[in-house]
């Protein structure tokens, strides 16, 4: 295709650029002679409008509106043939063309519109032939690499190189993480100049390209073929991951149900890369219909997980993943990046903590994560919060988390909220008996319990509140007197 600038080079002795110099890079797909009163109804995007000016309004406001309507049709430019007796082109028309970067060209009569049209058509045909050649070379080179069983990254590198030295970045949209990045040494990364290229398919991946060859990027047909091959490449990986997941699902199913012992299939686990310590992750998958029909659709293609050795299956409405321990924080953040998914982590699988026990641990941690709206909870944190395991560090954490507001308030105000809470729970929440033991009015006890709830944001009379306060008070007894 010809650009407006290249067309001017061909007719430079006959034409004059009146305005819109910043739009000379616009590509012309067709040259359309039109002298009707409403030319914008007859043109298409990227057309060069050629007119004798007979349809041009005589007043300035009319000429400006005429140009605005043509520019709204996204034409490439306007070529006006000036008759022998001249043509009054208003200053407003020229200023409007300059403001919109719409090339406005004048040429004296006679300028042969059909020669310009032939020039544009020949260029379009030549471009189409070159594009066809490029697409053929693109597919030929790609299929050659495919037959050679080259790695996925090599094939994506090849596709990137076909864009003429462009930077290519493929991003997994749900987690906003980079799947692939090609950066030639000659290109300086510039996020502001990256052009978004949507890839066919579900839309989980998108390509960002920094122009190496701007003309290629402007060629919608070539870029469609390029994006299709990239999508095919990503699709191959999805098929491989689906196959690996399908093969591994019954294995993990049987491990979690206790029908299979890890020691019996150690060579198989080693073959899949699950060497060393293994940890179980339980994941919720949201409530949308797509999630229910395919609970793996947002999980097993997440960058990080797709490269990490794993086993994955669904069991009792949850998705379980067996991963090498320790699991990176970056991967955990990606697993829950959609704001709907929560994760529970087990302790590492061992001889004393088998797969079924680890699955229960992960499930309990997940239930706690969902109840508290926390993204990720590991089982030990669940135990500290809900089941009261007391080493000194854990006990001190419980005291500070639950009882510190009461301790600080009592010290500052000379009150006995902590003693009130301890007595109230020790007497099985018998209000009258507690008031008698504390020698206070029953209404004073009610006021103190409300104050305890306000300071700690825990309801003393709820089942959960009773457990949390009981564990924290027990922890305080264990570490006393060094409870500060």
KASUL-V610005 format. One record per residue. N is the residue number from 1. RES is the residue in one small letter. SS is DSSP state (2 for helix, 1 for strand, 0 for the rest). OMEGA is omega in whole degrees, -180 to 180 (none if undefined). Layout:
n = <N,N>
res = <RES,RES>
ss = <SS,SS>
omega = <OMEGA,OMEGA>
//
This chain:
n = <1,2,3,4,5,6,7,8,9,10,11,12,13,14,15,16,17,18,19,20,21,22,23,24,25,26,27,28,29,30,31,32,33,34,35,36,37,38,39,40,41,42,43,44,45,46,47,48,49,50,51,52,53,54,55,56,57,58,59,60,61,62,63,64,65,66,67,68,69,70,71,72,73,74,75,76,77,78,79,80,81,82,83,84,85,86,87,88,89,90,91,92,93,94,95,96,97,98,99,100,101,102,103,104,105,106,107,108,109,110,111,112,113,114,115,116,117,118,119,120,121,122,123,124,125,126,127,128,129,130,131,132,133,134,135,136,137,138,139,140,141,142,143,144,145,146,147,148,149,150,151,152,153,154,155,156,157,158,159,160,161,162,163,164,165,166,167,168,169,170,171,172,173,174,175,176,177,178,179,180,181,182,183,184,185,186,187,188,189,190,191,192,193,194,195,196,197,198,199,200,201,202,203,204,205,206,207,208,209,210,211,212,213,214,215,216,217,218,219,220,221,222,223,224,225,226,227,228,229,230,231,232,233,234,235,236,237,238,239,240,241,242,243,244,245,246,247,248,249,250,251,252,253,254,255,256,257,258,259,260,261,262,263,264,265,266,267,268,269,270,271,272,273,274,275,276,277,278,279,280,281,282,283,284,285,286,287,288,289,290,291,292,293,294,295,296,297,298,299,300,301,302,303,304,305,306,307,308,309,310,311,312,313,314,315,316,317,318,319,320,321,322,323,324,325,326,327,328,329,330,331,332,333,334,335,336,337,338,339,340,341,342,343,344,345,346,347,348,349,350,351,352,353,354,355,356,357,358,359,360,361,362,363,364,365,366,367,368,369,370,371,372,373,374,375,376,377,378,379,380,381,382,383,384,385,386,387,388,389,390,391,392,393,394,395,396,397,398,399,400,401,402,403,404,405,406,407,408,409,410,411,412,413,414,415,416,417,418,419,420,421,422,423,424,425,426,427,428,429,430,431,432,433,434,435,436,437,438,439,440,441,442,443,444,445,446,447,448,449,450,451,452,453,454,455,456,457,458,459,460,461,462,463,464,465,466,467,468,469,470,471,472,473,474,475,476,477,478,479,480,481,482,483,484>
res = <x,x,x,x,x,x,x,x,x,x,x,x,x,x,x,x,x,x,x,x,x,x,x,x,x,x,x,x,x,x,x,x,x,x,x,x,x,x,x,x,x,x,x,x,x,x,x,x,x,x,x,x,x,x,x,x,x,x,x,x,x,x,x,x,x,x,x,x,x,x,x,x,x,x,x,x,x,x,x,x,x,x,x,x,x,x,x,x,x,x,x,x,x,x,x,x,x,x,x,x,x,x,x,x,x,x,x,x,x,x,x,x,x,x,x,x,x,x,x,x,x,x,x,x,x,x,x,x,x,x,x,x,x,x,x,x,x,x,x,x,x,x,x,x,x,x,x,x,x,x,x,x,x,x,x,x,x,x,x,x,x,x,x,x,x,x,x,x,x,x,x,x,x,x,x,x,x,x,x,x,x,x,x,x,x,x,x,x,x,x,x,x,x,x,x,x,x,x,x,x,x,x,x,x,x,x,x,x,x,x,x,x,x,x,x,x,x,x,x,x,x,x,x,x,x,x,x,x,x,x,x,x,x,x,x,x,x,x,x,x,x,x,x,x,x,x,x,x,x,x,x,x,x,x,x,x,x,x,x,x,x,x,x,x,x,x,x,x,x,x,x,x,x,x,x,x,x,x,x,x,x,x,x,x,x,x,x,x,x,x,x,x,x,x,x,x,x,x,x,x,x,x,x,x,x,x,x,x,x,x,x,x,x,x,x,x,x,x,x,x,x,x,x,x,x,x,x,x,x,x,x,x,x,x,x,x,x,x,x,x,x,x,x,x,x,x,x,x,x,x,x,x,x,x,x,x,x,x,x,x,x,x,x,x,x,x,x,x,x,x,x,x,x,x,x,x,x,x,x,x,x,x,x,x,x,x,x,x,x,x,x,x,x,x,x,x,x,x,x,x,x,x,x,x,x,x,x,x,x,x,x,x,x,x,x,x,x,x,x,x,x,x,x,x,x,x,x,x,x,x,x,x,x,x,x,x,x,x,x,x,x,x,x,x,x,x,x,x,x,x,x,x,x,x,x,x,x,x,x,x,x,x,x,x,x,x,x,x,x,x,x,x,x,x,x,x,x,x,x,x,x,x,x,x>
ss = <0,1,1,2,2,2,2,2,2,2,0,0,0,0,1,1,1,1,1,0,2,2,2,0,0,0,1,1,0,1,1,1,1,0,0,0,0,0,2,2,2,0,0,0,0,0,1,1,1,1,1,0,0,0,0,0,0,0,0,2,2,2,2,2,2,2,2,2,2,2,2,2,0,0,0,0,1,1,1,1,1,1,0,0,0,0,0,0,0,0,2,2,2,2,2,2,2,2,2,0,0,0,1,1,1,1,1,1,0,0,0,0,2,2,2,2,2,2,2,2,2,2,2,2,2,2,2,2,2,2,2,2,2,2,2,2,2,2,2,2,2,2,2,2,2,2,2,0,0,0,0,2,2,2,2,2,2,2,2,2,2,0,0,0,0,0,1,1,1,1,1,1,0,0,0,0,1,1,1,1,1,1,0,0,0,0,0,0,0,0,2,2,2,1,1,1,1,1,0,0,0,0,0,0,1,1,1,1,1,1,0,0,0,2,2,2,2,2,0,2,2,2,2,2,2,2,2,2,2,2,2,2,2,2,2,2,2,2,2,2,2,2,2,2,2,2,2,2,2,2,2,2,2,2,2,2,2,0,0,0,0,2,2,2,2,2,2,2,2,2,2,0,0,0,0,0,0,1,1,1,1,1,1,0,0,0,0,0,2,2,2,2,2,0,0,0,0,0,0,0,0,0,0,0,0,0,0,0,0,1,1,1,1,1,1,0,0,1,1,1,1,1,1,1,0,0,0,0,2,2,2,2,2,2,2,0,0,0,0,0,0,0,1,1,1,0,0,0,0,0,0,0,0,0,2,2,2,2,2,2,2,2,2,2,2,2,2,2,2,2,2,2,0,0,0,1,1,1,2,2,2,2,2,2,2,2,0,0,0,0,0,2,2,2,2,2,2,2,2,2,2,2,2,2,2,2,2,2,2,2,2,2,2,0,0,0,2,2,2,2,2,2,2,2,2,2,0,0,0,0,2,2,2,2,2,2,2,2,0,0,0,2,2,2,2,2,2,2,2,2,2,2,2,2,2,2,0,0,0,0,0,0,2,2,2,2,2,2,2,2,2,2,2,2,2,2,2,2,2,0,0,0,0,0>
omega = <176,168,177,179,180,177,179,177,-179,-175,-171,-179,-175,-171,178,177,-179,-177,175,-179,-180,179,-177,179,180,-179,-180,178,-180,175,-169,174,-176,179,179,-178,-179,-174,-178,177,-172,-176,179,178,179,172,166,-180,178,-175,175,178,-180,179,-177,178,-177,-178,-174,-178,178,178,179,178,178,-180,180,-179,176,179,177,176,177,176,-179,-179,-179,176,-178,175,-178,-179,-177,-178,175,-179,-176,175,-173,176,180,178,-179,179,179,178,180,-179,-178,-179,179,-179,177,-172,174,177,-180,175,0,169,-171,-179,-175,177,177,179,178,180,180,-179,179,179,179,179,179,178,179,178,179,180,179,178,-179,179,178,178,179,-179,-179,180,-178,-179,176,178,180,-180,180,180,176,-178,-179,-178,179,-179,176,175,178,180,178,-178,179,-180,172,176,-180,169,-180,177,178,-172,173,-170,-177,-178,-178,-180,-174,176,-175,179,177,-178,178,-178,-176,-175,175,-178,-179,-177,-177,-176,179,-179,-179,177,-180,179,178,178,-175,179,178,178,177,180,173,-174,171,-169,168,175,-175,-178,178,-178,178,-179,-175,-177,179,-178,176,178,180,-179,178,179,177,179,176,-179,177,178,176,-179,179,178,179,179,177,-180,180,180,-180,178,-177,-176,180,178,-179,176,-177,177,-177,179,179,179,-178,179,-179,-178,-178,-178,-178,178,180,178,179,179,179,176,-179,179,180,-179,179,179,-179,175,173,-175,167,-174,178,-174,-178,-178,-179,180,-178,-178,-180,-175,-179,-169,-179,-171,-168,174,-180,177,-174,178,-178,178,-174,175,-177,166,-176,177,173,-176,177,176,178,176,179,177,174,-177,176,179,2,178,-177,178,180,179,179,179,179,-179,-177,-171,-176,179,180,-177,173,-177,173,-176,177,165,179,177,180,179,-180,179,-172,-177,179,179,179,178,177,179,-180,-180,178,179,179,179,178,180,-179,-179,-177,-178,177,-176,-175,176,173,-172,-180,176,176,180,-179,-176,-169,-172,170,172,-167,156,-172,-179,-180,180,-180,177,179,-180,-178,-177,-172,-169,-175,178,180,179,-179,-179,179,-179,-176,-172,179,-179,-179,-179,-179,179,178,-180,-179,-180,-179,180,-179,-180,176,175,174,-172,-178,180,-180,180,179,-179,-179,-179,177,178,180,-179,176,177,179,179,-179,179,176,178,177,179,-179,-177,-175,-175,177,-180,-176,-176,177,179,-180,-180,179,-179,-178,-179,179,-180,-179,179,176,177,179,178,-177,-175,-180,7,-176,-177,180,none>
//
